[in-house]
Every structure is written in C-alpha cells, then in structure tokens.
Amino acid sequence: MQKIWSSILPNAPQPIPLDESFFDLGGHSILATRLIFEIRKVFVVDAPLGLVFEEPTIAALVKAVQALRHDDLGLTYEEGKSGSGQNLDVPNSLPKKAASTAIEYGNDFEELKATLQSSYPSLPSDFKDKKITVFLTGATGFLGAFILKELFKQERVAKVICLIRGSDTTKGLARLQEGSSDRGAWDNKWVDDQRLEVVAGDLGLPQFGLDTTQWDRVASEADVVLHNGALVSLVLVCYELCN
C-alpha cells in the first residue's frame, strides 16, 4: 500500500506514515480515484470509489482491503485473530451516512442557528479606513491561491491567516507554498514580512480543530472572513447520485 501511495502522491515523504491522511499529504479527488483503481488492480478486490474518503490512512485502508479480500472469498475477518473465520467490521461500500454528511451541507442549519446570538455589535467606526486581518479558508485550492495573491496586493490587508488542513503549521505552510508556487501565485516575502500566518486545522471539526486559546486569538484578531473552503469531490458526488 505504501508503494502505491508513493507512485501516486507528488513529493510523498519516505517512508509514508501509516496514520497520515491521504489528503493531508497532497491527495485530492482525482488522485483518490487513481488510488482506488490501483488498489483494485494490485489487490484484486472490488474496492468502492469512496473507500479512500472513509478510510484515508494507509493503516485503515489495509484493514479495509483485507476485509474486502476475505469477503470476496466468503470468509470473515475479526481484528486481533489470525487465520480463517475472522471478521473485521469494515463495509464493502461507502456508508450512506458518510456520503450524506459530505454532500448535504444544509442539514446542520437548525442546529447551528440555535447557537447564534440574538444580536451582534456593529462594525467599528474606523473599519473602512484601518488595516485589516483576513481569515482565509481554501487557500490551497486553485482559486484560493489567486485569492491569497490578490489579497496581498491590497494595501489595507495587513495580514492573512490561512486555515490549512494538516497535522501542524510547518506542513501546512509547505503545502500552501507548494500549491501556490505551482500556479505562479507565491511570494516568499509574505512570510518574511510576517504578513502570512498558517494555522493547522479542519473545517469539518468544532472550532476548525483549533484549541480554545488559538481559536480565541484568531477570532479576536480577524477582521474579515473569506470562506473559500469547500469539500470538492467528484467521487462523493457521483456516489451520492448513483445511490
């Protein structure tokens, strides 16, 4: 499985960590599709297209593939045992719940609405004139790279804080730099001048995966939010439409 990942992921670390997400290592929906086709060919299993989204690490994928192989042979596999007659509770298709969670964005509207305050303070009187800090999501995408570049052209923008999915800020900054450089939309001066900050997190988690201290600091520092981040997966969309 590590060999397959190495052949598909650009600039993959060696060895590839068993518990690192395929998408945190630079994978995306097109590469995920290639990964599934390679898994089908190498391991001779009918792996569903959405499997990598449900099990995005090498360790989890290996268990899932092992379960699929035993299922194809009419065997079951239980973790912690060896030989035949074992059973690993891994589905042979992407669960409906997982696909629905990813696709049906509006389902949490009522829950989120209940958490809103009854009123919010107006913008400060000097907002139109003062320097601002922008909190940007989706900066590693194609559009995000050019939004980031455009923001730094604006004299009013003193700083941009980018939320990048990943385990730490160093990896997040490297991922942002690589993606923007490939699109001709990167300038090291942003980092040198301390106008760019990366925080590692995940849009799908409470407080974007940030601890309370970091969340409070970013929330108090940011003047503007540009929410460009989204779940972009042709595989999941096709799965939902076909099921």
BABA-520965 format. One record per atom (N, C-alpha, C): residue in one letter; z, x, y. Coordinates in steps of 0.05 Angstrom, whole numbers, padded with zeros to 5 digits, always signed. Layout:
<pts>
AZXY/...
</pts>
This chain:
<pts>
M+00000+00016-00024/M+00000+00000+00000/M+00000+00017+00025/Q+00015+00039+00025/Q+00015+00057+00048/Q-00013+00069+00053/K-00027+00076+00031/K-00053+00087+00034/K-00073+00067+00046/I-00070+00042+00039/I-00087+00021+00051/I-00082+00018+00080/W-00056+00017+00088/W-00049+00015+00116/W-00060+00039+00132/S-00057+00063+00120/S-00067+00087+00134/S-00097+00086+00139/S-00111+00074+00121/S-00140+00073+00125/S-00149+00051+00145/I-00131+00033+00152/I-00138+00011+00169/I-00127+00014+00197/L-00102+00023+00199/L-00088+00025+00225/L-00098+00050+00240/P-00105+00048+00265/P-00112+00072+00281/P-00087+00087+00289/N-00087+00113+00285/N-00065+00130+00293/N-00038+00122+00279/A-00040+00115+00254/A-00015+00107+00240/A+00003+00131+00235/P+00029+00128+00238/P+00047+00151+00233/P+00047+00158+00203/Q+00053+00183+00197/Q+00053+00191+00169/Q+00080+00204+00162/P+00093+00194+00141/P+00086+00170+00126/P+00092+00145+00142/I+00079+00123+00135/I+00084+00098+00148/I+00110+00087+00139/P+00129+00080+00157/P+00155+00068+00149/P+00151+00042+00133/L+00167+00039+00113/L+00165+00015+00096/L+00174-00010+00110/D+00191-00007+00131/D+00203-00031+00144/D+00192-00036+00172/E+00169-00022+00179/E+00158-00025+00205/E+00136-00047+00205/S+00135-00064+00225/S+00116-00086+00225/S+00087-00075+00229/F+00069-00087+00215/F+00040-00080+00217/F+00031-00083+00246/F+00041-00103+00260/F+00032-00108+00287/F+00045-00090+00307/D+00069-00080+00301/D+00082-00061+00319/D+00069-00033+00317/L+00054-00029+00295/L+00041-00003+00291/L+00012-00004+00301/G+00005-00025+00315/G-00022-00027+00327/G-00040-00046+00313/G-00030-00061+00293/G-00047-00080+00279/G-00052-00105+00296/H-00073-00119+00290/H-00079-00145+00303/H-00093-00163+00283/S-00101-00187+00291/S-00110-00206+00272/S-00136-00197+00257/I-00153-00183+00271/I-00178-00174+00257/I-00171-00153+00236/L-00153-00134+00243/L-00145-00113+00224/L-00129-00126+00201/A-00114-00147+00207/A-00098-00161+00187/A-00117-00173+00166/T-00139-00184+00175/T-00159-00195+00156/T-00170-00173+00138/R-00177-00150+00150/R-00186-00127+00134/R-00165-00119+00114/L-00140-00119+00122/L-00118-00111+00104/L-00117-00129+00080/I-00119-00155+00085/I-00117-00175+00063/I-00141-00171+00043/F-00165-00166+00054/F-00188-00161+00036/F-00184-00136+00019/E-00172-00115+00031/E-00167-00091+00016/E-00146-00095-00006/I-00125-00111+00001/I-00104-00117-00018/I-00117-00133-00042/R-00134-00152-00035/R-00147-00167-00057/R-00163-00149-00075/K-00177-00130-00063/K-00195-00113-00079/K-00179-00093-00095/V-00159-00080-00083/V-00144-00059-00097/V-00125-00070-00118/F-00111-00091-00111/F-00091-00102-00129/F-00101-00125-00146/V-00125-00134-00141/V-00138-00155-00156/V-00120-00180-00157/V-00113-00189-00133/V-00097-00214-00130/V-00110-00231-00109/D-00105-00257-00111/D-00116-00276-00092/D-00096-00279-00069/A-00093-00258-00053/A-00075-00258-00030/A-00085-00276-00008/P-00069-00295+00002/P-00078-00312+00024/P-00081-00297+00050/L-00098-00306+00067/L-00104-00292+00092/L-00079-00290+00110/G-00061-00309+00108/G-00038-00309+00126/G-00015-00293+00115/L-00018-00280+00092/L+00005-00266+00080/L+00017-00244+00098/V+00000-00229+00111/V+00010-00206+00127/V+00026-00216+00151/F+00020-00241+00161/F+00036-00252+00183/F+00063-00261+00173/E+00065-00270+00149/E+00090-00278+00137/E+00106-00255+00128/E+00093-00234+00117/E+00106-00210+00106/E+00093-00186+00119/P+00101-00179+00144/P+00086-00158+00159/P+00094-00129+00154/T+00113-00124+00135/T+00120-00097+00129/T+00110-00089+00101/I+00108-00063+00097/I+00099-00053+00071/I+00117-00062+00048/A+00143-00060+00053/A+00163-00067+00032/A+00160-00097+00025/A+00157-00114+00045/A+00155-00143+00039/A+00128-00149+00026/L+00107-00136+00035/L+00080-00141+00023/L+00079-00133-00006/V+00092-00110-00012/V+00092-00101-00040/V+00105-00121-00058/K+00128-00132-00049/K+00142-00153-00065/K+00124-00178-00068/A+00111-00185-00046/A+00094-00209-00047/A+00070-00205-00066/V+00058-00182-00065/V+00035-00176-00082/V+00044-00175-00111/Q+00067-00163-00116/Q+00078-00162-00144/Q+00082-00190-00155/A+00092-00207-00137/A+00097-00235-00146/A+00071-00249-00152/L+00050-00244-00135/L+00024-00256-00140/L+00011-00246-00166/R+00015-00221-00172/R+00004-00209-00197/R+00017-00222-00221/H+00043-00225-00220/H+00057-00238-00243/H+00050-00267-00245/D+00046-00280-00222/D+00038-00308-00222/D+00011-00312-00235/D-00008-00293-00228/D-00035-00295-00240/D-00034-00291-00270/L-00014-00276-00280/L-00011-00272-00309/L+00006-00293-00323/G+00015-00313-00307/G+00031-00334-00319/G+00060-00325-00323/L+00068-00303-00310/L+00095-00292-00311/L+00110-00299-00286/T+00136-00296-00287/T+00152-00299-00263/T+00167-00273-00258/Y+00178-00269-00235/Y+00190-00243-00228/Y+00215-00247-00211/E+00238-00239-00221/E+00263-00241-00206/E+00271-00213-00197/E+00277-00212-00171/E+00284-00186-00159/E+00310-00177-00172/G+00312-00151-00177/G+00336-00139-00189/G+00335-00137-00219/K+00313-00147-00231/K+00310-00145-00260/K+00284-00130-00266/S+00279-00123-00291/S+00255-00108-00298/S+00243-00122-00323/G+00217-00116-00327/G+00203-00127-00350/G+00194-00155-00344/S+00184-00169-00365/S+00173-00196-00361/S+00196-00216-00358/G+00189-00240-00352/G+00209-00261-00349/G+00224-00259-00323/Q+00212-00246-00303/Q+00226-00243-00277/Q+00213-00261-00257/N+00227-00267-00236/N+00217-00285-00216/N+00225-00276-00188/L+00205-00273-00170/L+00210-00266-00142/L+00201-00290-00126/D+00219-00301-00109/D+00212-00325-00095/D+00195-00319-00070/V+00170-00313-00076/V+00151-00308-00054/V+00128-00328-00058/P+00121-00344-00038/P+00100-00364-00042/P+00072-00351-00044/N+00054-00365-00058/N+00027-00354-00061/N+00008-00364-00039/S+00019-00376-00019/S+00004-00383+00005/S+00022-00383+00029/L+00011-00382+00052/L+00027-00381+00076/L+00041-00408+00079/P+00068-00408+00082/P+00082-00434+00084/P+00073-00450+00108/K+00072-00476+00104/K+00064-00494+00126/K+00082-00490+00150/K+00108-00486+00145/K+00127-00484+00167/K+00120-00460+00184/A+00113-00437+00171/A+00106-00413+00187/A+00082-00418+00204/A+00061-00430+00192/A+00037-00435+00207/A+00042-00454+00230/S+00058-00475+00225/S+00063-00495+00245/S+00079-00483+00268/T+00098-00466+00261/T+00114-00453+00282/T+00097-00437+00301/A+00077-00424+00290/A+00060-00407+00306/A+00040-00423+00322/I+00030-00445+00312/I+00008-00459+00324/I+00018-00481+00344/E+00038-00496+00336/E+00046-00519+00352/E+00066-00511+00373/Y+00055-00500+00395/Y+00071-00488+00416/Y+00090-00508+00430/G+00082-00534+00431/G+00098-00553+00447/G+00121-00566+00432/N+00125-00559+00407/N+00146-00573+00392/N+00174-00568+00403/D+00178-00545+00416/D+00205-00539+00426/D+00210-00549+00455/F+00191-00566+00465/F+00193-00574+00493/F+00219-00589+00499/E+00226-00608+00482/E+00250-00624+00487/E+00275-00607+00485/E+00275-00589+00466/E+00299-00571+00463/E+00302-00553+00487/L+00280-00541+00497/L+00281-00523+00520/L+00288-00539+00545/K+00277-00563+00548/K+00282-00579+00572/K+00312-00584+00576/A+00326-00587+00553/A+00355-00593+00555/A+00371-00569+00565/T+00359-00545+00564/T+00374-00522+00573/T+00369-00516+00603/L+00350-00530+00616/L+00344-00525+00644/L+00366-00535+00662/Q+00370-00521+00684/Q+00389-00530+00704/Q+00378-00554+00719/S+00395-00570+00731/S+00386-00594+00746/S+00371-00586+00771/S+00377-00563+00782/S+00363-00553+00806/S+00363-00523+00807/Y+00345-00511+00822/Y+00343-00483+00825/Y+00341-00476+00855/P+00352-00452+00863/P+00351-00445+00891/P+00322-00440+00900/S+00317-00444+00925/S+00290-00439+00937/S+00286-00409+00938/L+00260-00402+00942/L+00254-00373+00946/L+00267-00363+00971/P+00275-00337+00970/P+00287-00326+00995/P+00267-00326+01018/S+00277-00327+01042/S+00260-00330+01066/S+00241-00306+01069/D+00249-00283+01059/D+00232-00259+01062/D+00214-00253+01038/F+00212-00273+01020/F+00197-00268+00995/F+00168-00260+01001/K+00155-00273+01020/K+00127-00268+01025/K+00121-00240+01036/D+00142-00227+01047/D+00138-00202+01060/D+00150-00178+01045/K+00170-00182+01028/K+00183-00160+01016/K+00168-00149+00992/K+00175-00124+00984/K+00164-00112+00960/K+00176-00128+00936/I+00160-00130+00915/I+00169-00146+00892/I+00167-00131+00866/T+00183-00140+00847/T+00181-00130+00819/T+00170-00152+00802/V+00150-00145+00786/V+00136-00165+00769/V+00144-00160+00740/F+00151-00182+00726/F+00156-00181+00697/F+00131-00191+00683/L+00118-00174+00667/L+00092-00180+00655/L+00094-00180+00625/T+00084-00202+00613/T+00082-00203+00583/T+00052-00200+00576/G+00047-00192+00551/G+00020-00190+00541/G+00004-00167+00553/A+00018-00146+00562/A+00005-00123+00575/A-00012-00106+00555/T-00006-00108+00529/T-00021-00091+00510/T-00047-00103+00502/G-00052-00128+00510/G-00078-00141+00503/G-00100-00133+00522/F-00124-00142+00516/F-00148-00135+00532/F-00144-00144+00561/L-00138-00170+00565/L-00134-00180+00592/L-00110-00167+00605/G-00088-00163+00589/G-00064-00152+00600/G-00068-00124+00613/A-00085-00108+00600/A-00089-00081+00610/A-00101-00082+00639/F-00119-00101+00644/F-00131-00102+00670/F-00113-00117+00690/I-00096-00135+00681/I-00077-00147+00699/I-00057-00126+00709/L-00048-00108+00690/L-00030-00087+00698/L-00043-00068+00718/K-00067-00061+00713/K-00081-00043+00732/K-00084-00056+00760/E-00091-00082+00760/E-00094-00096+00785/E-00068-00099+00800/L-00046-00103+00786/L-00020-00106+00799/L-00013-00081+00814/F-00019-00057+00803/F-00012-00032+00816/F-00030-00026+00840/K-00051-00042+00843/K-00068-00039+00867/K-00056-00054+00891/Q-00037-00072+00885/Q-00025-00088+00906/Q-00002-00073+00919/E-00003-00071+00945/E+00018-00056+00960/E+00045-00069+00957/R+00045-00095+00954/R+00070-00110+00953/R+00085-00104+00926/V+00071-00096+00906/V+00083-00092+00879/V+00096-00065+00878/A+00123-00065+00878/A+00138-00040+00877/A+00141-00031+00849/K+00143-00050+00830/K+00148-00043+00802/K+00139-00065+00784/V+00130-00057+00760/V+00123-00076+00739/V+00139-00070+00714/I+00152-00091+00704/I+00167-00088+00679/I+00151-00102+00657/C+00143-00087+00637/C+00127-00098+00615/C+00144-00102+00590/L+00143-00126+00579/L+00155-00132+00553/L+00135-00125+00531/I+00143-00105+00515/I+00125-00096+00493/I+00139-00100+00467/R+00125-00112+00448/R+00136-00116+00421/R+00139-00089+00408/G+00162-00083+00398/G+00167-00057+00384/G+00196-00052+00380/S+00202-00030+00366/S+00230-00024+00360/S+00244-00009+00382/D+00230+00005+00399/D+00242+00020+00421/D+00222+00024+00444/T+00233+00032+00467/T+00216+00034+00491/T+00196+00057+00489/T+00203+00078+00476/T+00185+00101+00473/T+00159+00093+00458/K+00163+00079+00436/K+00140+00070+00421/K+00124+00049+00437/G+00139+00032+00451/G+00127+00011+00467/G+00109+00023+00489/L+00119+00043+00503/L+00104+00056+00524/L+00079+00070+00512/A+00082+00083+00489/A+00059+00096+00477/A+00038+00076+00469/R+00046+00053+00459/R+00027+00032+00451/R+00013+00021+00476/L+00028+00017+00497/L+00016+00007+00522/L-00004+00027+00533/Q+00004+00052+00534/Q-00014+00073+00544/Q-00039+00076+00528/E-00037+00075+00502/E-00060+00078+00485/E-00080+00056+00489/G-00069+00031+00489/G-00087+00008+00492/G-00101+00007+00519/S-00086+00014+00540/S-00097+00013+00567/S-00117+00036+00571/S-00111+00060+00560/S-00128+00083+00562/S-00155+00078+00549/D-00154+00065+00526/D-00179+00058+00511/D-00197+00040+00528/R-00185+00025+00546/R-00201+00006+00563/R-00206+00017+00590/G-00199+00042+00595/G-00203+00055+00621/G-00186+00043+00643/A-00162+00034+00635/A-00145+00020+00654/A-00117+00032+00655/W-00115+00058+00654/W-00089+00071+00653/W-00087+00093+00674/D-00064+00097+00686/D-00059+00118+00705/D-00030+00128+00700/N-00028+00154+00692/N-00001+00165+00687/N+00017+00165+00712/K+00005+00162+00735/K+00020+00162+00760/K+00040+00139+00761/W+00033+00117+00747/W+00051+00094+00747/W+00078+00101+00735/V+00078+00117+00714/V+00102+00126+00701/V+00116+00148+00717/D+00100+00167+00727/D+00111+00189+00743/D+00125+00179+00768/D+00114+00158+00780/D+00126+00147+00805/D+00147+00126+00799/Q+00153+00122+00773/Q+00174+00103+00765/Q+00168+00074+00774/R+00143+00068+00775/R+00135+00040+00782/R+00131+00023+00757/L+00130+00036+00734/L+00126+00022+00709/L+00150+00025+00691/E+00160+00003+00680/E+00182+00004+00661/E+00174-00013+00636/V+00180-00003+00613/V+00175-00018+00588/V+00202-00025+00576/V+00204-00051+00568/V+00227-00060+00553/V+00217-00069+00526/A+00230-00061+00504/A+00221-00069+00477/A+00234-00095+00469/G+00218-00114+00461/G+00228-00140+00453/G+00207-00156+00439/D+00212-00182+00438/D+00193-00200+00424/D+00195-00228+00437/L+00172-00238+00445/L+00172-00265+00458/L+00182-00287+00441/G+00181-00283+00414/G+00189-00304+00396/G+00219-00305+00391/L+00234-00287+00403/L+00263-00286+00398/L+00279-00295+00423/P+00303-00305+00419/P+00320-00313+00441/P+00324-00289+00460/Q+00322-00294+00486/Q+00324-00273+00506/Q+00304-00251+00501/F+00281-00258+00488/F+00260-00240+00482/F+00269-00216+00466/G+00291-00219+00451/G+00302-00197+00435/G+00318-00177+00451/L+00323-00182+00477/L+00338-00163+00493/L+00368-00170+00491/D+00385-00149+00492/D+00413-00154+00492/D+00421-00166+00519/T+00445-00177+00521/T+00454-00192+00545/T+00453-00175+00570/T+00462-00150+00568/T+00462-00132+00591/T+00434-00127+00601/Q+00415-00121+00583/Q+00388-00116+00591/Q+00374-00141+00602/W+00380-00164+00588/W+00368-00189+00597/W+00377-00196+00625/D+00403-00193+00631/D+00414-00200+00657/D+00402-00181+00679/R+00399-00155+00672/R+00388-00136+00691/R+00359-00143+00698/V+00343-00148+00678/V+00314-00154+00682/V+00312-00181+00697/A+00328-00201+00690/A+00326-00227+00702/A+00333-00225+00732/S+00353-00208+00739/S+00361-00206+00767/S+00342-00189+00783/E+00328-00170+00770/E+00310-00152+00784/E+00283-00164+00788/A+00273-00180+00770/A+00245-00190+00771/A+00243-00212+00793/D+00223-00210+00809/D+00218-00230+00830/D+00196-00249+00821/V+00178-00239+00804/V+00155-00255+00795/V+00152-00251+00765/V+00145-00273+00751/V+00139-00271+00723/V+00109-00278+00719/L+00095-00259+00706/L+00067-00264+00698/L+00067-00266+00667/H+00065-00291+00657/H+00067-00295+00628/H+00039-00295+00616/N+00029-00272+00608/N+00003-00269+00597/N+00004-00266+00566/G+00028-00264+00555/G+00031-00260+00526/G+00025-00286+00511/A+00014-00283+00487/A+00008-00306+00470/A+00004-00297+00441/L+00006-00316+00423/L+00000-00310+00395/L-00030-00314+00391/V-00044-00292+00388/V-00074-00294+00385/V-00081-00286+00357/S-00086-00306+00340/S-00091-00300+00312/S-00112-00320+00301/L-00136-00311+00298/L-00157-00328+00286/L-00150-00336+00258/V-00136-00318+00244/V-00128-00323+00216/V-00110-00348+00215/L-00089-00348+00232/L-00070-00371+00231/L-00083-00397+00240/V-00101-00395+00260/V-00114-00419+00269/V-00132-00430+00246/C-00147-00413+00233/C-00164-00422+00211/C-00147-00434+00188/Y-00124-00421+00183/Y-00107-00431+00162/Y-00097-00459+00168/E-00088-00463+00193/E-00078-00489+00201/E-00100-00510+00199/L-00124-00504+00208/L-00146-00523+00208/L-00154-00530+00179/C-00152-00511+00161/C-00161-00515+00134/C-00140-00528+00116/N-00116-00531+00127/N-00094-00543+00111/N-00083-00568+00125/
</pts>
